Amino acid sequence: MTRILVTGASGLLGSNLALAAAPRYDVVGLLHRQGLNEPGFETVQADLLDLDGIGALLDAVQPDWVVHCAALATLNEAERQPQLAHRLNAEVPGRLATEAARRGLRLAHISTDAVFDGSKGNYKETDGPNPLSVYARSKRMAELAVKAAHPGAILARTVFFGWSLNGQQSLAEFFYNNLAAGRPVNGHTDRRFCPLLVTDLAEILLEMLEKDLSGIYHVASADSMTKHEFGLALAARFGLDGGLIQSAESAAENPPARRAPDLSLNTARLSQALGRRMPTVAQGLDGLHAQHASGYRQRLRDLATQPQPLEG
Ligand SMILES: NC(=O)c1ccc[n+]([C@@H]2O[C@H](COP(=O)([O-])OP(=O)(O)OC[C@H]3O[C@@H](n4cnc5c(N)ncnc54)[C@H](OP(=O)(O)O)[C@@H]3O)[C@@H](O)[C@H]2O)c1
């Protein structure tokens, strides 16, 4: 059975991916600070900032594939801690790629739509990146480092939503938590994206590894919408009051990190490689709703060693 090391296994993507893969693969989740309660897969604990420990970690775990989800993934936090962002988001992937290539391991590195400046949208893999923030620059540096060290690696530029361990990691949870509690929120009309449901992203990444793909791919939903439209679509899907979502411009809120207006990604290359279209955002929201109804959200929350009570 293929053995997969999933870094960031407590994070939004890593936890959903490790859970999705565990029935079919031999999964080892790499944890850092956040522990997991009987996740149903093996775990190891390590600080990836210990660059010299990465080779020994791979030798101890002996994976066939590595899916690298660990990162400083919050734009504003990266802006506040640029050195940490550079070390965790750029240096760690570079070293991981070097050590993985040396051992002949398949590697999927998770990158971001934010490598683009958002001035045009519908970005193809051949379009030139122009990162605007500390976070985006660190992720672009990672792409270059991973590609140089491990030319066979997958570089998946993506954006996603879903249920998380702490219930607050994704934009979907932001809208769901606030609307379910009857609190008004801003929905940005000046920011366009094409988010995938995180469990769909997990399955697509596993399929990309199975099919032995390599290089840069845009892994996103087939269509795009503004964050305001996303909030309204989520409200409609969950029967919540979309009237609580106020139209707002993110630029007017003066966030620490510069945001790009249109980060929609063209997914034709991946659709061709996999022989099918990517899911639409509406299909992703259907999946999110079904997960809520089936208790999957609660299952994720129960994984956290110190779970917070559910809202809504
Ligand atoms: N969320 C999005 O929509 C989005 C969009 C585009 C790209 N991405 C990329 O997708 C990937 C996953 O993002 P996410 O949202 O799932 O992130 P997340 O929920 O913030 O999770 C980050 C993970 O990294 C771990 N980590 C942090 N510092 C570490 C260290 N020094 N050593 C080992 N592990 C460490 C964290 O563990 P502890 O909490 O225990 O420290 C956590 O499990 C990232 O590469 C991110 O840049 C995310």
The ligand as an SDF file (V2000), in Angstrom:
LIG
                    3D

 48 52  0  0  0  0  0  0  0  0999 V2000
   -6.6870   28.1210    2.9170 N   0  0  0  0  0  0  0  0  0  0  0  0
   -6.6860   28.4490    1.6200 C   0  0  0  0  0  0  0  0  0  0  0  0
   -7.7260   28.7880    1.0170 O   0  0  0  0  0  0  0  0  0  0  0  0
   -5.4110   28.3500    0.8140 C   0  0  0  0  0  0  0  0  0  0  0  0
   -5.4090   28.9290   -0.4460 C   0  0  0  0  0  0  0  0  0  0  0  0
   -4.3090   28.7260   -1.2570 C   0  0  0  0  0  0  0  0  0  0  0  0
   -3.2380   27.9980   -0.8220 C   0  0  0  0  0  0  0  0  0  0  0  0
   -3.2390   27.4850    0.4460 N   0  0  0  0  0  0  0  0  0  0  0  0
   -2.0770   26.6920    0.8660 C   0  0  0  0  0  0  0  0  0  0  0  0
   -2.5530   25.4050    1.2050 O   0  0  0  0  0  0  0  0  0  0  0  0
   -1.7230   24.8460    2.2260 C   0  0  0  0  0  0  0  0  0  0  0  0
   -2.5810   24.4050    3.4060 C   0  0  0  0  0  0  0  0  0  0  0  0
   -3.2480   25.5480    3.9290 O   0  0  0  0  0  0  0  0  0  0  0  0
   -4.2810   25.4230    5.1580 P   0  0  0  0  0  0  0  0  0  0  0  0
   -5.2520   26.5180    5.0020 O   0  0  0  0  0  0  0  0  0  0  0  0
   -4.7270   24.0240    5.2620 O   0  0  0  0  0  0  0  0  0  0  0  0
   -3.3100   25.7840    6.3710 O   0  0  0  0  0  0  0  0  0  0  0  0
   -3.6360   25.7780    7.9520 P   0  0  0  0  0  0  0  0  0  0  0  0
   -5.0170   25.2980    8.2000 O   0  0  0  0  0  0  0  0  0  0  0  0
   -3.2160   27.1090    8.4810 O   0  0  0  0  0  0  0  0  0  0  0  0
   -2.6290   24.6640    8.5030 O   0  0  0  0  0  0  0  0  0  0  0  0
   -1.2500   24.8820    8.5710 C   0  0  0  0  0  0  0  0  0  0  0  0
   -0.6130   23.6280    9.1140 C   0  0  0  0  0  0  0  0  0  0  0  0
    0.8200   23.8210    9.1500 O   0  0  0  0  0  0  0  0  0  0  0  0
    1.3070   23.3200   10.3970 C   0  0  0  0  0  0  0  0  0  0  0  0
    2.5630   23.9720   10.7670 N   0  0  0  0  0  0  0  0  0  0  0  0
    2.7480   25.2840   11.0590 C   0  0  0  0  0  0  0  0  0  0  0  0
    4.0230   25.5020   11.4130 N   0  0  0  0  0  0  0  0  0  0  0  0
    4.6570   24.3060   11.3490 C   0  0  0  0  0  0  0  0  0  0  0  0
    5.9840   23.8810   11.6290 C   0  0  0  0  0  0  0  0  0  0  0  0
    6.9350   24.7570   12.0250 N   0  0  0  0  0  0  0  0  0  0  0  0
    6.3090   22.5800   11.4880 N   0  0  0  0  0  0  0  0  0  0  0  0
    5.3430   21.6740   11.0710 C   0  0  0  0  0  0  0  0  0  0  0  0
    4.0740   22.0280   10.7970 N   0  0  0  0  0  0  0  0  0  0  0  0
    3.7270   23.3200   10.9410 C   0  0  0  0  0  0  0  0  0  0  0  0
    0.1980   23.6610   11.3700 C   0  0  0  0  0  0  0  0  0  0  0  0
    0.3240   22.8920   12.5460 O   0  0  0  0  0  0  0  0  0  0  0  0
    0.1920   23.6270   14.0230 P   0  0  0  0  0  0  0  0  0  0  0  0
   -1.1110   24.3660   13.9700 O   0  0  0  0  0  0  0  0  0  0  0  0
    0.2470   22.5130   14.9740 O   0  0  0  0  0  0  0  0  0  0  0  0
    1.3770   24.5740   14.1030 O   0  0  0  0  0  0  0  0  0  0  0  0
   -1.0380   23.2860   10.5420 C   0  0  0  0  0  0  0  0  0  0  0  0
   -1.2850   21.9020   10.6170 O   0  0  0  0  0  0  0  0  0  0  0  0
   -0.6930   25.9170    2.5530 C   0  0  0  0  0  0  0  0  0  0  0  0
    0.4640   25.6850    1.7850 O   0  0  0  0  0  0  0  0  0  0  0  0
   -1.3510   27.1950    2.0850 C   0  0  0  0  0  0  0  0  0  0  0  0
   -0.4000   28.1660    1.7640 O   0  0  0  0  0  0  0  0  0  0  0  0
   -4.2960   27.6770    1.2990 C   0  0  0  0  0  0  0  0  0  0  0  0
  1  2  1  0
  2  3  2  0
  2  4  1  0
  4  5  1  0
  4 48  2  0
  5  6  2  0
  6  7  1  0
  7  8  2  0
  8  9  1  0
  8 48  1  0
  9 10  1  0
  9 46  1  0
 10 11  1  0
 11 12  1  0
 11 44  1  0
 12 13  1  0
 13 14  1  0
 14 15  2  0
 14 16  1  0
 14 17  1  0
 17 18  1  0
 18 19  2  0
 18 20  1  0
 18 21  1  0
 21 22  1  0
 22 23  1  0
 23 24  1  0
 23 42  1  0
 24 25  1  0
 25 26  1  0
 25 36  1  0
 26 27  1  0
 26 35  1  0
 27 28  2  0
 28 29  1  0
 29 30  1  0
 29 35  2  0
 30 31  1  0
 30 32  2  0
 32 33  1  0
 33 34  2  0
 34 35  1  0
 36 37  1  0
 36 42  1  0
 37 38  1  0
 38 39  2  0
 38 40  1  0
 38 41  1  0
 42 43  1  0
 44 45  1  0
 44 46  1  0
 46 47  1  0
M  CHG  2   8   1  16  -1
M  END
$$$$
